[in-house]
Each structure stands twice: as structure tokens, then as C-alpha cells.
Amino acid sequence: MLANATIPSPEDNRDWIAESIFPAKNELNLPKTLDLRSKMKTPRNQKSRGTCAAFTG
């Protein structure tokens, strides 16, 4: 049992590492940072409703 009370799955010889079957053709050229704040709506007051997830977007 792990520290967070989960039980790890048993070893399974049918598990495969995807890269061993489908090697990556190219390295991804990703930016070091990504700022999406301009895409987000401004926060709103949910008042007494428990709708915090709905008010995020």
C-alpha cells in the first residue's frame, strides 16, 4: 500500500511502453512557458451557490 492509501496494480506482462512500439518521429518544439490568462474570463461572485466549477468558465 502506498502512502496515499492506494493499492498499486499487479505487474502485468501485457503492459507495453508506447514508445517501444511507436517511437516518436520528431522531438516536440514546445515553448518553455505558456500564458493563457488572456483566454480566461474574469472571476465572478458565486454568492451562496456551490457552483465554483461553473463560475470558472
One Martini backbone bead per residue (centre of mass of N, CA, C, O) as a GRO file, in nm:
protein
   57
    1MET     BB    1   0.098   0.035   0.021
    2LEU     BB    2   0.061   0.356  -0.011
    3ALA     BB    3   0.057   0.668   0.132
    4ASN     BB    4  -0.243   0.724  -0.018
    5ALA     BB    5  -0.404   0.435   0.000
    6THR     BB    6  -0.301   0.279  -0.241
    7ILE     BB    7  -0.316   0.012  -0.476
    8PRO     BB    8  -0.120  -0.140  -0.670
    9SER     BB    9  -0.085  -0.279  -0.952
   10PRO     BB   10  -0.024  -0.552  -1.096
   11GLU     BB   11   0.176  -0.717  -1.273
   12ASP     BB   12   0.184  -0.694  -1.647
   13ASN     BB   13   0.293  -0.843  -1.948
   14ARG     BB   14   0.086  -0.660  -2.135
   15ASP     BB   15   0.248  -0.423  -2.087
   16TRP     BB   16   0.332  -0.123  -2.269
   17ILE     BB   17   0.553   0.084  -2.424
   18ALA     BB   18   0.481   0.306  -2.659
   19GLU     BB   19   0.774   0.379  -2.767
   20SER     BB   20   0.843   0.077  -2.849
   21ILE     BB   21   0.625   0.089  -3.090
   22PHE     BB   22   0.599   0.428  -3.114
   23PRO     BB   23   0.818   0.620  -3.215
   24ALA     BB   24   0.933   0.922  -3.216
   25LYS     BB   25   0.994   1.131  -3.483
   26ASN     BB   26   0.979   1.401  -3.313
   27GLU     BB   27   1.056   1.663  -3.151
   28LEU     BB   28   0.918   1.878  -2.945
   29ASN     BB   29   0.841   2.237  -2.989
   30LEU     BB   30   0.816   2.379  -2.692
   31PRO     BB   31   0.744   2.602  -2.481
   32LYS     BB   32   0.842   2.700  -2.165
   33THR     BB   33   0.587   2.887  -2.182
   34LEU     BB   34   0.226   2.947  -2.086
   35ASP     BB   35  -0.019   3.208  -2.142
   36LEU     BB   36  -0.390   3.202  -2.069
   37ARG     BB   37  -0.521   3.456  -1.934
   38SER     BB   38  -0.661   3.593  -2.192
   39LYS     BB   39  -0.881   3.342  -2.210
   40MET     BB   40  -1.003   3.428  -1.948
   41LYS     BB   41  -1.234   3.488  -1.734
   42THR     BB   42  -1.363   3.666  -1.503
   43PRO     BB   43  -1.430   3.667  -1.194
   44ARG     BB   44  -1.706   3.557  -0.995
   45ASN     BB   45  -1.981   3.569  -0.789
   46GLN     BB   46  -2.146   3.291  -0.624
   47LYS     BB   47  -2.218   3.326  -0.351
   48SER     BB   48  -2.425   3.068  -0.214
   49ARG     BB   49  -2.334   2.898  -0.437
   50GLY     BB   50  -2.201   2.568  -0.541
   51THR     BB   51  -2.040   2.693  -0.840
   52CYS     BB   52  -1.727   2.712  -0.894
   53ALA     BB   53  -1.687   2.552  -1.161
   54ALA     BB   54  -1.890   2.725  -1.334
   55PHE     BB   55  -1.728   3.007  -1.273
   56THR     BB   56  -1.461   2.949  -1.453
   57GLY     BB   57  -1.633   2.965  -1.758
   0.00000   0.00000   0.00000
